[in-house]
Amino acid sequence: MATPAKRQRVAGPVGGGDPDPVAGFLSWCQCVGLELSPKVAVSRKGTVAGYGMVAQESVQPGELLFAVPRAVLLSQHTCSISGLLERERGALQSQSGWVPLLLALLHELQAPASPWSPYFALWPELGSLEHPMFWPQEERQRLLQGTGVPEAVEKDLTNIRSEYYSIVLPFMEAHPDLFSPRVRSPELYHQLVALVMAYSFQEPLEEEDDDKEPNPPLMVPAADILNHVANHNANLEYSPGSNLPGTGLGRAWSQLLPSTPELSSDGGYSAHS
């Protein structure tokens, strides 16, 4: 695997950090009505990377693993500056369509009283993401030549820089009371784009809306810590106007074996992965 480029590490979203981020997250889940099965645990132990969801005992096919109230989803429509983002919607249009969510994340990350702070504490360290866009250009070319990835990354980087300097930075500078100087950083913006690429979801369009533009991405606490694999043992389901439940799948596993306890999904619910 390529060695990530050396770069300045941007401070995490929770300042000094919660001494027990899992306990803080679980307490937050209770407060906001995010239901977790007593058979699962959020932990670093037994996971592929970072925090994951692990079965502590056998889970039967079809059992509910978690249910996320819609109010807990983090999007341009639920964030603390949703009204402003809606009023400025025309000025925030971009090729990616991700600018409103990214501005929502930039604001909530530095907001002292953000409702999502306990959720952010489980995020991977933004300065340690290993997406190829953070590799030195020479390393991308040497290791990925012929795959089409270097060309795709260069195109992404060009678009990211364009969106940041033409839309995002002017917007943040126009609202200095909502965006502290520490989040007005192209590096942090790049890191959040990579995070959204890997961890965000999209609400599926209704059948009669198939000819419309895709829904914008959003962040789904709990769902985004499932390991993303094809041979998965958890299924994400979407319920319009209700909760987003995750249920145990019977077709892959009759139960979760002690030797393979980490829960995984195929990134359903239109995941960006």
Secondary structure as UniProt FT lines:
FT   TURN            13..16
FT   HELIX           21..32
FT   STRAND          35..36
FT   TURN            38..39
FT   STRAND          40..43
FT   TURN            45..46
FT   STRAND          52..55
FT   TURN            61..62
FT   STRAND          64..69
FT   HELIX           70..72
FT   TURN            76..78
FT   TURN            80..81
FT   HELIX           82..87
FT   HELIX           89..92
FT   HELIX           99..110
FT   TURN            112..113
FT   TURN            115..116
FT   HELIX           117..120
FT   TURN            121..122
FT   HELIX           126..128
FT   HELIX           132..134
FT   HELIX           137..144
FT   TURN            145..146
FT   HELIX           149..163
FT   HELIX           164..168
FT   HELIX           169..174
FT   TURN            176..178
FT   HELIX           181..183
FT   HELIX           186..199
FT   STRAND          201..202
FT   HELIX           207..209
FT   TURN            210..211
FT   STRAND          217..219
FT   TURN            221..222
FT   HELIX           223..225
FT   STRAND          227..228
FT   STRAND          234..236
FT   TURN            240..241
FT   STRAND          243..248
FT   TURN            250..252
FT   TURN            258..259
FT   STRAND          264..265
FT   TURN            268..270
//
